[in-house]
Amino acid sequence: MNNWKILSIELNNKENQKNNVIKRIHWMRFSENENITGILNFESIDLNNFIEYDSLNNDTLISWIEANVDKDYLDNLINDIELEKQNLKIIANPFTENI
């Protein structure tokens, strides 16, 4: 199961007579063992559908991310990373002589 987390947001204090306009959402999509981070950028605001900052919540921000990124691609990428790590063998300091 993969989940979303909002890491941070970037705001413009004032834009088009609106206060605290979100310009970027920094997000993470994660599973039990892996995560992928990204940024959702907003170039302009839709004044007809603008939601005041004080009325926003985590679910609203996640719905914006889900509407703008390919969840299936991210989930497949996370699964591929997890499979690759299962097949990866790590040897620490393989050629270091005993000290």
Biopython code that builds the backbone (N, CA, C, O; Angstrom):
import numpy as np
from Bio.PDB.StructureBuilder import StructureBuilder

atoms = [
    (1, "MET", "N", (0.841, -1.175, 0.000)),
    (1, "MET", "CA", (0.000, 0.000, 0.000)),
    (1, "MET", "C", (0.888, 1.241, 0.000)),
    (1, "MET", "O", (1.841, 1.326, 0.775)),
    (2, "ASN", "N", (0.582, 2.186, -0.854)),
    (2, "ASN", "CA", (1.337, 3.428, -0.931)),
    (2, "ASN", "C", (0.492, 4.568, -0.393)),
    (2, "ASN", "O", (-0.734, 4.563, -0.504)),
    (3, "ASN", "N", (1.169, 5.542, 0.190)),
    (3, "ASN", "CA", (0.494, 6.671, 0.815)),
    (3, "ASN", "C", (1.165, 7.975, 0.406)),
    (3, "ASN", "O", (2.273, 7.993, -0.129)),
    (4, "TRP", "N", (0.461, 9.050, 0.676)),
    (4, "TRP", "CA", (0.970, 10.386, 0.389)),
    (4, "TRP", "C", (1.315, 11.104, 1.690)),
    (4, "TRP", "O", (0.713, 10.866, 2.737)),
    (5, "LYS", "N", (2.295, 11.980, 1.588)),
    (5, "LYS", "CA", (2.618, 12.870, 2.697)),
    (5, "LYS", "C", (2.971, 14.233, 2.113)),
    (5, "LYS", "O", (3.737, 14.324, 1.153)),
    (6, "ILE", "N", (2.418, 15.277, 2.689)),
    (6, "ILE", "CA", (2.788, 16.634, 2.298)),
    (6, "ILE", "C", (4.023, 17.004, 3.113)),
    (6, "ILE", "O", (3.978, 17.024, 4.343)),
    (7, "LEU", "N", (5.126, 17.298, 2.422)),
    (7, "LEU", "CA", (6.367, 17.650, 3.109)),
    (7, "LEU", "C", (6.417, 19.128, 3.447)),
    (7, "LEU", "O", (6.811, 19.507, 4.550)),
    (8, "SER", "N", (6.016, 19.963, 2.495)),
    (8, "SER", "CA", (5.987, 21.409, 2.729)),
    (8, "SER", "C", (5.227, 22.077, 1.585)),
    (8, "SER", "O", (4.954, 21.466, 0.552)),
    (9, "ILE", "N", (4.898, 23.331, 1.800)),
    (9, "ILE", "CA", (4.287, 24.133, 0.740)),
    (9, "ILE", "C", (5.010, 25.470, 0.672)),
    (9, "ILE", "O", (5.568, 25.945, 1.661)),
    (10, "GLU", "N", (4.989, 26.066, -0.513)),
    (10, "GLU", "CA", (5.546, 27.400, -0.709)),
    (10, "GLU", "C", (4.396, 28.316, -1.097)),
    (10, "GLU", "O", (3.576, 27.982, -1.952)),
    (11, "LEU", "N", (4.348, 29.481, -0.451)),
    (11, "LEU", "CA", (3.251, 30.419, -0.660)),
    (11, "LEU", "C", (3.751, 31.753, -1.180)),
    (11, "LEU", "O", (4.867, 32.172, -0.873)),
    (12, "ASN", "N", (2.916, 32.417, -1.971)),
    (12, "ASN", "CA", (3.077, 33.845, -2.244)),
    (12, "ASN", "C", (2.179, 34.557, -1.249)),
    (12, "ASN", "O", (1.012, 34.200, -1.094)),
    (13, "ASN", "N", (2.716, 35.557, -0.578)),
    (13, "ASN", "CA", (1.910, 36.274, 0.406)),
    (13, "ASN", "C", (0.671, 36.906, -0.217)),
    (13, "ASN", "O", (-0.405, 36.914, 0.380)),
    (14, "LYS", "N", (0.840, 37.433, -1.423)),
    (14, "LYS", "CA", (-0.282, 38.091, -2.085)),
    (14, "LYS", "C", (-0.123, 37.920, -3.592)),
    (14, "LYS", "O", (0.949, 38.164, -4.147)),
    (15, "GLU", "N", (-1.211, 37.494, -4.251)),
    (15, "GLU", "CA", (-1.221, 37.342, -5.700)),
    (15, "GLU", "C", (-2.654, 37.538, -6.178)),
    (15, "GLU", "O", (-3.578, 36.917, -5.652)),
    (16, "ASN", "N", (-2.839, 38.398, -7.169)),
    (16, "ASN", "CA", (-4.176, 38.681, -7.711)),
    (16, "ASN", "C", (-5.196, 38.973, -6.619)),
    (16, "ASN", "O", (-6.315, 38.460, -6.639)),
    (17, "GLN", "N", (-4.795, 39.792, -5.682)),
    (17, "GLN", "CA", (-5.655, 40.209, -4.569)),
    (17, "GLN", "C", (-6.025, 39.067, -3.621)),
    (17, "GLN", "O", (-6.949, 39.208, -2.819)),
    (18, "LYS", "N", (-5.321, 37.947, -3.701)),
    (18, "LYS", "CA", (-5.541, 36.816, -2.797)),
    (18, "LYS", "C", (-4.317, 36.667, -1.898)),
    (18, "LYS", "O", (-3.190, 36.910, -2.328)),
    (19, "ASN", "N", (-4.545, 36.270, -0.655)),
    (19, "ASN", "CA", (-3.467, 36.075, 0.306)),
    (19, "ASN", "C", (-3.074, 34.602, 0.384)),
    (19, "ASN", "O", (-3.899, 33.711, 0.184)),
    (20, "ASN", "N", (-1.804, 34.368, 0.677)),
    (20, "ASN", "CA", (-1.284, 33.010, 0.911)),
    (20, "ASN", "C", (-1.652, 32.048, -0.218)),
    (20, "ASN", "O", (-2.338, 31.048, -0.008)),
    (21, "VAL", "N", (-1.186, 32.371, -1.399)),
    (21, "VAL", "CA", (-1.453, 31.567, -2.592)),
    (21, "VAL", "C", (-0.385, 30.478, -2.707)),
    (21, "VAL", "O", (0.807, 30.782, -2.757)),
    (22, "ILE", "N", (-0.802, 29.223, -2.749)),
    (22, "ILE", "CA", (0.146, 28.121, -2.856)),
    (22, "ILE", "C", (0.773, 28.111, -4.245)),
    (22, "ILE", "O", (0.070, 28.117, -5.255)),
    (23, "LYS", "N", (2.103, 28.095, -4.284)),
    (23, "LYS", "CA", (2.849, 28.040, -5.542)),
    (23, "LYS", "C", (3.463, 26.670, -5.774)),
    (23, "LYS", "O", (3.598, 26.242, -6.920)),
    (24, "ARG", "N", (3.839, 25.971, -4.699)),
    (24, "ARG", "CA", (4.442, 24.641, -4.822)),
    (24, "ARG", "C", (4.032, 23.784, -3.632)),
    (24, "ARG", "O", (3.939, 24.252, -2.498)),
    (25, "ILE", "N", (3.789, 22.512, -3.933)),
    (25, "ILE", "CA", (3.579, 21.520, -2.880)),
    (25, "ILE", "C", (4.692, 20.484, -3.018)),
    (25, "ILE", "O", (4.833, 19.849, -4.064)),
    (26, "HIS", "N", (5.464, 20.321, -1.977)),
    (26, "HIS", "CA", (6.503, 19.288, -1.933)),
    (26, "HIS", "C", (5.854, 18.064, -1.292)),
    (26, "HIS", "O", (5.323, 18.139, -0.184)),
    (27, "TRP", "N", (5.904, 16.936, -2.004)),
    (27, "TRP", "CA", (5.172, 15.757, -1.554)),
    (27, "TRP", "C", (6.056, 14.524, -1.546)),
    (27, "TRP", "O", (7.139, 14.506, -2.131)),
    (28, "MET", "N", (5.565, 13.485, -0.862)),
    (28, "MET", "CA", (6.223, 12.187, -0.865)),
    (28, "MET", "C", (5.143, 11.121, -1.046)),
    (28, "MET", "O", (4.077, 11.186, -0.434)),
    (29, "ARG", "N", (5.438, 10.146, -1.894)),
    (29, "ARG", "CA", (4.593, 8.950, -2.057)),
    (29, "ARG", "C", (5.429, 7.816, -1.499)),
    (29, "ARG", "O", (6.556, 7.599, -1.943)),
    (30, "PHE", "N", (4.890, 7.089, -0.527)),
    (30, "PHE", "CA", (5.719, 6.097, 0.148)),
    (30, "PHE", "C", (4.989, 4.783, 0.350)),
    (30, "PHE", "O", (3.761, 4.710, 0.384)),
    (31, "SER", "N", (5.798, 3.762, 0.480)),
    (31, "SER", "CA", (5.312, 2.432, 0.838)),
    (31, "SER", "C", (6.012, 2.049, 2.138)),
    (31, "SER", "O", (6.607, 2.895, 2.807)),
    (32, "GLU", "N", (5.938, 0.796, 2.479)),
    (32, "GLU", "CA", (6.563, 0.341, 3.724)),
    (32, "GLU", "C", (8.072, 0.544, 3.711)),
    (32, "GLU", "O", (8.666, 0.857, 4.744)),
    (33, "ASN", "N", (8.711, 0.365, 2.522)),
    (33, "ASN", "CA", (10.172, 0.388, 2.452)),
    (33, "ASN", "C", (10.768, 1.493, 1.601)),
    (33, "ASN", "O", (11.963, 1.766, 1.712)),
    (34, "GLU", "N", (9.992, 2.124, 0.771)),
    (34, "GLU", "CA", (10.536, 3.093, -0.184)),
    (34, "GLU", "C", (9.686, 4.349, -0.236)),
    (34, "GLU", "O", (8.527, 4.356, 0.178)),
    (35, "ASN", "N", (10.291, 5.419, -0.759)),
    (35, "ASN", "CA", (9.513, 6.621, -1.000)),
    (35, "ASN", "C", (10.063, 7.365, -2.205)),
    (35, "ASN", "O", (11.229, 7.227, -2.576)),
    (36, "ILE", "N", (9.194, 8.148, -2.794)),
    (36, "ILE", "CA", (9.549, 9.007, -3.924)),
    (36, "ILE", "C", (9.035, 10.395, -3.580)),
    (36, "ILE", "O", (7.909, 10.551, -3.109)),
    (37, "THR", "N", (9.859, 11.392, -3.815)),
    (37, "THR", "CA", (9.437, 12.763, -3.540)),
    (37, "THR", "C", (9.268, 13.517, -4.848)),
    (37, "THR", "O", (9.840, 13.150, -5.874)),
    (38, "GLY", "N", (8.484, 14.563, -4.795)),
    (38, "GLY", "CA", (8.262, 15.390, -5.964)),
    (38, "GLY", "C", (7.726, 16.752, -5.570)),
    (38, "GLY", "O", (7.477, 17.037, -4.399)),
    (39, "ILE", "N", (7.559, 17.578, -6.581)),
    (39, "ILE", "CA", (7.042, 18.933, -6.377)),
    (39, "ILE", "C", (5.946, 19.186, -7.401)),
    (39, "ILE", "O", (6.123, 18.939, -8.594)),
    (40, "LEU", "N", (4.821, 19.676, -6.924)),
    (40, "LEU", "CA", (3.739, 20.100, -7.799)),
    (40, "LEU", "C", (3.774, 21.615, -7.857)),
    (40, "LEU", "O", (3.621, 22.286, -6.836)),
    (41, "ASN", "N", (3.978, 22.159, -9.062)),
    (41, "ASN", "CA", (4.062, 23.606, -9.262)),
    (41, "ASN", "C", (2.741, 24.153, -9.771)),
    (41, "ASN", "O", (2.055, 23.516, -10.571)),
    (42, "PHE", "N", (2.396, 25.333, -9.302)),
    (42, "PHE", "CA", (1.222, 26.057, -9.782)),
    (42, "PHE", "C", (1.698, 27.350, -10.426)),
    (42, "PHE", "O", (2.262, 28.211, -9.750)),
    (43, "GLU", "N", (1.476, 27.489, -11.723)),
    (43, "GLU", "CA", (1.931, 28.672, -12.452)),
    (43, "GLU", "C", (1.009, 29.863, -12.235)),
    (43, "GLU", "O", (1.467, 30.997, -12.096)),
    (44, "SER", "N", (-0.289, 29.598, -12.209)),
    (44, "SER", "CA", (-1.254, 30.682, -12.021)),
    (44, "SER", "C", (-2.408, 30.163, -11.179)),
    (44, "SER", "O", (-2.557, 28.957, -10.985)),
    (45, "ILE", "N", (-3.218, 31.079, -10.685)),
    (45, "ILE", "CA", (-4.342, 30.652, -9.863)),
    (45, "ILE", "C", (-5.640, 30.813, -10.638)),
    (45, "ILE", "O", (-5.783, 31.699, -11.480)),
    (46, "ASP", "N", (-6.561, 29.947, -10.332)),
    (46, "ASP", "CA", (-7.904, 29.993, -10.906)),
    (46, "ASP", "C", (-8.782, 30.749, -9.920)),
    (46, "ASP", "O", (-9.223, 30.190, -8.915)),
    (47, "LEU", "N", (-9.035, 32.020, -10.210)),
    (47, "LEU", "CA", (-9.784, 32.850, -9.280)),
    (47, "LEU", "C", (-11.206, 32.339, -9.065)),
    (47, "LEU", "O", (-11.789, 32.565, -8.004)),
    (48, "ASN", "N", (-11.768, 31.651, -10.057)),
    (48, "ASN", "CA", (-13.137, 31.137, -9.919)),
    (48, "ASN", "C", (-13.218, 29.949, -8.958)),
    (48, "ASN", "O", (-14.269, 29.704, -8.366)),
    (49, "ASN", "N", (-12.118, 29.211, -8.801)),
    (49, "ASN", "CA", (-12.113, 28.036, -7.935)),
    (49, "ASN", "C", (-11.128, 28.171, -6.771)),
    (49, "ASN", "O", (-10.745, 27.172, -6.162)),
    (50, "PHE", "N", (-10.727, 29.377, -6.469)),
    (50, "PHE", "CA", (-9.731, 29.603, -5.432)),
    (50, "PHE", "C", (-10.282, 29.212, -4.065)),
    (50, "PHE", "O", (-11.407, 29.564, -3.710)),
    (51, "ILE", "N", (-9.470, 28.477, -3.306)),
    (51, "ILE", "CA", (-9.823, 28.100, -1.932)),
    (51, "ILE", "C", (-8.895, 28.863, -0.995)),
    (51, "ILE", "O", (-7.673, 28.796, -1.124)),
    (52, "GLU", "N", (-9.481, 29.579, -0.065)),
    (52, "GLU", "CA", (-8.680, 30.337, 0.895)),
    (52, "GLU", "C", (-7.785, 29.388, 1.685)),
    (52, "GLU", "O", (-8.180, 28.271, 2.019)),
    (53, "TYR", "N", (-6.581, 29.854, 1.976)),
    (53, "TYR", "CA", (-5.594, 29.026, 2.665)),
    (53, "TYR", "C", (-6.160, 28.430, 3.962)),
    (53, "TYR", "O", (-5.944, 27.253, 4.247)),
    (54, "ASP", "N", (-6.873, 29.226, 4.735)),
    (54, "ASP", "CA", (-7.418, 28.759, 6.014)),
    (54, "ASP", "C", (-8.459, 27.654, 5.833)),
    (54, "ASP", "O", (-8.783, 26.953, 6.791)),
    (55, "SER", "N", (-8.981, 27.491, 4.629)),
    (55, "SER", "CA", (-9.981, 26.456, 4.360)),
    (55, "SER", "C", (-9.368, 25.176, 3.781)),
    (55, "SER", "O", (-10.072, 24.187, 3.579)),
    (56, "LEU", "N", (-8.069, 25.195, 3.515)),
    (56, "LEU", "CA", (-7.401, 24.021, 2.945)),
    (56, "LEU", "C", (-7.104, 22.986, 4.020)),
    (56, "LEU", "O", (-6.990, 23.314, 5.202)),
    (57, "ASN", "N", (-6.981, 21.733, 3.595)),
    (57, "ASN", "CA", (-6.559, 20.673, 4.502)),
    (57, "ASN", "C", (-5.705, 19.678, 3.723)),
    (57, "ASN", "O", (-5.560, 19.786, 2.505)),
    (58, "ASN", "N", (-5.154, 18.728, 4.427)),
    (58, "ASN", "CA", (-4.266, 17.730, 3.832)),
    (58, "ASN", "C", (-4.948, 16.985, 2.679)),
    (58, "ASN", "O", (-4.342, 16.780, 1.627)),
    (59, "ASP", "N", (-6.190, 16.586, 2.872)),
    (59, "ASP", "CA", (-6.912, 15.837, 1.833)),
    (59, "ASP", "C", (-7.071, 16.647, 0.549)),
    (59, "ASP", "O", (-6.976, 16.095, -0.547)),
    (60, "THR", "N", (-7.311, 17.943, 0.675)),
    (60, "THR", "CA", (-7.441, 18.795, -0.514)),
    (60, "THR", "C", (-6.127, 18.854, -1.277)),
    (60, "THR", "O", (-6.111, 18.720, -2.501)),
    (61, "LEU", "N", (-5.023, 19.054, -0.561)),
    (61, "LEU", "CA", (-3.717, 19.125, -1.222)),
    (61, "LEU", "C", (-3.382, 17.804, -1.899)),
    (61, "LEU", "O", (-2.865, 17.796, -3.017)),
    (62, "ILE", "N", (-3.666, 16.698, -1.245)),
    (62, "ILE", "CA", (-3.396, 15.385, -1.837)),
    (62, "ILE", "C", (-4.266, 15.169, -3.071)),
    (62, "ILE", "O", (-3.808, 14.580, -4.050)),
    (63, "SER", "N", (-5.500, 15.632, -3.039)),
    (63, "SER", "CA", (-6.361, 15.489, -4.226)),
    (63, "SER", "C", (-5.791, 16.282, -5.395)),
    (63, "SER", "O", (-5.903, 15.844, -6.541)),
    (64, "TRP", "N", (-5.184, 17.434, -5.135)),
    (64, "TRP", "CA", (-4.545, 18.205, -6.209)),
    (64, "TRP", "C", (-3.362, 17.441, -6.782)),
    (64, "TRP", "O", (-3.171, 17.400, -7.998)),
    (65, "ILE", "N", (-2.568, 16.835, -5.905)),
    (65, "ILE", "CA", (-1.410, 16.057, -6.365)),
    (65, "ILE", "C", (-1.884, 14.877, -7.205)),
    (65, "ILE", "O", (-1.373, 14.642, -8.300)),
    (66, "GLU", "N", (-2.858, 14.139, -6.690)),
    (66, "GLU", "CA", (-3.363, 12.965, -7.411)),
    (66, "GLU", "C", (-3.933, 13.331, -8.776)),
    (66, "GLU", "O", (-3.867, 12.533, -9.710)),
    (67, "ALA", "N", (-4.485, 14.519, -8.895)),
    (67, "ALA", "CA", (-5.042, 14.960, -10.177)),
    (67, "ALA", "C", (-3.952, 15.351, -11.177)),
    (67, "ALA", "O", (-4.221, 15.485, -12.370)),
    (68, "ASN", "N", (-2.716, 15.534, -10.686)),
    (68, "ASN", "CA", (-1.654, 16.044, -11.549)),
    (68, "ASN", "C", (-0.449, 15.135, -11.721)),
    (68, "ASN", "O", (0.453, 15.455, -12.496)),
    (69, "VAL", "N", (-0.409, 14.009, -11.017)),
    (69, "VAL", "CA", (0.689, 13.058, -11.199)),
    (69, "VAL", "C", (0.110, 11.686, -11.518)),
    (69, "VAL", "O", (-1.046, 11.399, -11.207)),
    (70, "ASP", "N", (0.910, 10.863, -12.127)),
    (70, "ASP", "CA", (0.496, 9.521, -12.517)),
    (70, "ASP", "C", (0.771, 8.559, -11.358)),
    (70, "ASP", "O", (1.892, 8.075, -11.201)),
    (71, "LYS", "N", (-0.254, 8.286, -10.550)),
    (71, "LYS", "CA", (-0.091, 7.414, -9.379)),
    (71, "LYS", "C", (0.374, 6.025, -9.758)),
    (71, "LYS", "O", (1.234, 5.456, -9.085)),
    (72, "ASP", "N", (-0.176, 5.471, -10.821)),
    (72, "ASP", "CA", (0.209, 4.117, -11.231)),
    (72, "ASP", "C", (1.693, 4.055, -11.569)),
    (72, "ASP", "O", (2.380, 3.103, -11.198)),
    (73, "TYR", "N", (2.187, 5.072, -12.275)),
    (73, "TYR", "CA", (3.610, 5.123, -12.605)),
    (73, "TYR", "C", (4.449, 5.161, -11.329)),
    (73, "TYR", "O", (5.430, 4.427, -11.208)),
    (74, "LEU", "N", (4.066, 6.017, -10.374)),
    (74, "LEU", "CA", (4.827, 6.116, -9.129)),
    (74, "LEU", "C", (4.788, 4.810, -8.347)),
    (74, "LEU", "O", (5.806, 4.375, -7.810)),
    (75, "ASP", "N", (3.616, 4.184, -8.282)),
    (75, "ASP", "CA", (3.508, 2.910, -7.567)),
    (75, "ASP", "C", (4.375, 1.834, -8.216)),
    (75, "ASP", "O", (5.038, 1.063, -7.522)),
    (76, "ASN", "N", (4.369, 1.785, -9.541)),
    (76, "ASN", "CA", (5.214, 0.815, -10.252)),
    (76, "ASN", "C", (6.688, 1.106, -10.014)),
    (76, "ASN", "O", (7.485, 0.185, -9.837)),
    (77, "LEU", "N", (7.050, 2.369, -10.008)),
    (77, "LEU", "CA", (8.433, 2.753, -9.755)),
    (77, "LEU", "C", (8.865, 2.333, -8.349)),
    (77, "LEU", "O", (9.958, 1.797, -8.168)),
    (78, "ILE", "N", (8.017, 2.575, -7.369)),
    (78, "ILE", "CA", (8.323, 2.155, -5.996)),
    (78, "ILE", "C", (8.489, 0.643, -5.934)),
    (78, "ILE", "O", (9.427, 0.144, -5.311)),
    (79, "ASN", "N", (7.587, -0.083, -6.573)),
    (79, "ASN", "CA", (7.685, -1.550, -6.578)),
    (79, "ASN", "C", (8.967, -2.019, -7.250)),
    (79, "ASN", "O", (9.606, -2.958, -6.776)),
    (80, "ASP", "N", (9.352, -1.372, -8.353)),
    (80, "ASP", "CA", (10.596, -1.735, -9.037)),
    (80, "ASP", "C", (11.815, -1.496, -8.148)),
    (80, "ASP", "O", (12.739, -2.309, -8.121)),
    (81, "ILE", "N", (11.815, -0.389, -7.430)),
    (81, "ILE", "CA", (12.929, -0.080, -6.525)),
    (81, "ILE", "C", (13.006, -1.126, -5.425)),
    (81, "ILE", "O", (14.090, -1.593, -5.078)),
    (82, "GLU", "N", (11.848, -1.493, -4.877)),
    (82, "GLU", "CA", (11.834, -2.507, -3.820)),
    (82, "GLU", "C", (12.355, -3.847, -4.332)),
    (82, "GLU", "O", (13.126, -4.511, -3.640)),
    (83, "LEU", "N", (11.944, -4.254, -5.541)),
    (83, "LEU", "CA", (12.433, -5.508, -6.114)),
    (83, "LEU", "C", (13.931, -5.462, -6.380)),
    (83, "LEU", "O", (14.644, -6.435, -6.139)),
    (84, "GLU", "N", (14.398, -4.328, -6.875)),
    (84, "GLU", "CA", (15.832, -4.191, -7.146)),
    (84, "GLU", "C", (16.638, -4.314, -5.862)),
    (84, "GLU", "O", (17.691, -4.951, -5.845)),
    (85, "LYS", "N", (16.151, -3.710, -4.796)),
    (85, "LYS", "CA", (16.871, -3.788, -3.521)),
    (85, "LYS", "C", (16.890, -5.209, -2.967)),
    (85, "LYS", "O", (17.856, -5.605, -2.314)),
    (86, "GLN", "N", (15.833, -5.980, -3.221)),
    (86, "GLN", "CA", (15.807, -7.365, -2.749)),
    (86, "GLN", "C", (16.888, -8.188, -3.427)),
    (86, "GLN", "O", (17.394, -9.143, -2.837)),
    (87, "ASN", "N", (17.248, -7.839, -4.647)),
    (87, "ASN", "CA", (18.254, -8.575, -5.406)),
    (87, "ASN", "C", (19.651, -7.971, -5.275)),
    (87, "ASN", "O", (20.596, -8.465, -5.889)),
    (88, "LEU", "N", (19.788, -6.924, -4.494)),
    (88, "LEU", "CA", (21.054, -6.220, -4.363)),
    (88, "LEU", "C", (21.830, -6.738, -3.160)),
    (88, "LEU", "O", (21.279, -6.878, -2.069)),
    (89, "LYS", "N", (23.092, -7.017, -3.364)),
    (89, "LYS", "CA", (23.957, -7.466, -2.278)),
    (89, "LYS", "C", (24.977, -6.374, -2.027)),
    (89, "LYS", "O", (25.649, -5.923, -2.954)),
    (90, "ILE", "N", (25.096, -5.946, -0.782)),
    (90, "ILE", "CA", (26.027, -4.878, -0.421)),
    (90, "ILE", "C", (27.142, -5.467, 0.430)),
    (90, "ILE", "O", (26.891, -6.150, 1.423)),
    (91, "ILE", "N", (28.383, -5.192, 0.022)),
    (91, "ILE", "CA", (29.547, -5.653, 0.765)),
    (91, "ILE", "C", (30.317, -4.412, 1.201)),
    (91, "ILE", "O", (30.826, -3.661, 0.369)),
    (92, "ALA", "N", (30.395, -4.206, 2.492)),
    (92, "ALA", "CA", (31.089, -3.045, 3.021)),
    (92, "ALA", "C", (32.591, -3.303, 3.054)),
    (92, "ALA", "O", (33.035, -4.336, 3.557)),
    (93, "ASN", "N", (33.368, -2.377, 2.524)),
    (93, "ASN", "CA", (34.827, -2.445, 2.536)),
    (93, "ASN", "C", (35.359, -3.812, 2.076)),
    (93, "ASN", "O", (36.041, -4.482, 2.851)),
    (94, "PRO", "N", (35.077, -4.232, 0.873)),
    (94, "PRO", "CA", (35.433, -5.589, 0.436)),
    (94, "PRO", "C", (36.926, -5.863, 0.336)),
    (94, "PRO", "O", (37.342, -7.016, 0.449)),
    (95, "PHE", "N", (37.736, -4.845, 0.129)),
    (95, "PHE", "CA", (39.150, -5.082, -0.096)),
    (95, "PHE", "C", (40.033, -4.465, 0.994)),
    (95, "PHE", "O", (41.229, -4.255, 0.792)),
    (96, "THR", "N", (39.440, -4.187, 2.121)),
    (96, "THR", "CA", (40.201, -3.616, 3.216)),
    (96, "THR", "C", (40.894, -4.743, 3.970)),
    (96, "THR", "O", (40.273, -5.730, 4.362)),
    (97, "GLU", "N", (42.191, -4.569, 4.160)),
    (97, "GLU", "CA", (42.931, -5.584, 4.890)),
    (97, "GLU", "C", (42.670, -5.409, 6.386)),
    (97, "GLU", "O", (42.312, -4.324, 6.846)),
    (98, "ASN", "N", (42.850, -6.466, 7.112)),
    (98, "ASN", "CA", (42.672, -6.384, 8.560)),
    (98, "ASN", "C", (43.667, -5.385, 9.133)),
    (98, "ASN", "O", (44.845, -5.374, 8.776)),
    (99, "ILE", "N", (43.187, -4.589, 9.984)),
    (99, "ILE", "CA", (44.043, -3.548, 10.602)),
    (99, "ILE", "C", (44.526, -4.010, 11.956)),
    (99, "ILE", "O", (45.253, -3.284, 12.633)),
]
sb = StructureBuilder()
sb.init_structure("model")
sb.init_model(0)
sb.init_chain("A")
sb.init_seg("    ")
for serial, (resi, resn, name, xyz) in enumerate(atoms, 1):
    if name == "N":
        sb.init_residue(resn, " ", resi, " ")
    sb.init_atom(name, np.array(xyz, "f"), 0.0, 1.0, " ", f" {name:<3s}", serial, name[0])
structure = sb.get_structure()
